[in-house]
Structures are given as structure tokens and as C-alpha cells.
Amino acid sequence: MIHYKSMLIFSLFTLLVTACAVRSIAPGDTMEMNMDFDLSAMDMRHGWAFFTPPKVTYVGNNDEDSAKRGKKLFIQHCQKCHGETGIGNGTLAKEMKIRPANLQNLNSEVTNTYLVVQINNGKGAMPKWEDFLNQQQAYDLTNYIRTLKKK
């Protein structure tokens, strides 16, 4: 019985302290809030996840420099499985007995954003690359993949 009384007293004390700490706003009162701040510059937590600003999307950035950077990345990271021409006949794919996507068969309905998501998150036997490539590099890779055509 004493335990319940002490819990009740503690609960009432907590409620009283909380009520005193909260400022109520009467009708007609205005409360100014400074909403002019940049969350991306702050080091803060949001729930259990660390807050990071949204990734920059590079829409329509299909310039030649991007494709050249993408080719270097493709040779370094993708060619082992997808092969030199992107048809999925790389040496590692043969050794692992997997069938990577034929990147020459991508139709025009597959968007660059979809390809970036597949690169970042992986698919099937393909690992996710978001821990190794930044967003610009993922778009560069996508722009190079777009240059792979059937010969």
C-alpha cells in the first residue's frame, strides 16, 4: 500500500511540475517562433535515426563529363559482373554463376532515378553501393549505362 501511495505522490508531483513548465496560450495571444533555421547544418537526432538532409537529385544531368566519370566507375565497380559492354557476361558473374542484368536492354521507360535506386539499394545478387558511391557518382554511372547500346 505504501508503494502505491509513493507512486501516486510522484505522479502528481510530476504532473504539477509539467503543468507549471508549460505556458498556455490564451485566445488572442500570439507566440513568435523563429522558423528561420537550416536543419541540414545542425547535428541533431530525430527519434532513433540520425537526421541527415535529403540527398541531392541530379535530374537531366547527362553531360559528357558525367558519362566519362561514370565509365571509370563502371570499369572499377560494375564491369566484373556486367561485362565490358554491359550484357552481363563479366568474369565474376561466370565464377559466381549469377546472371546480372543486361544493361543494353534497358528501355526508355526505365528512369535514371530508378537506376540510381537500384545502384544504391542493390537488387538480387547485386550488392548495394550507397555506402561506397555518393549520389553524384550514382548518377554518373547511370549516365554511362545509358550510353551502352547494342552493337
Secondary structure, 3 states (H helix, E strand, C coil): CHHHHHHHHHHHHHHHHHHHHCCCCCCCCCCCCCCCCCHHHCCCEECCEECCCCCCCCCCCCCHHHHHHHHHHHHHHHHHHHCCCCCCCCHHHHHHCCCCCCHHHCCCCCCHHHHHHHHHHCECCECCCCCCCCHHHHHHHHHHHCCCCCC
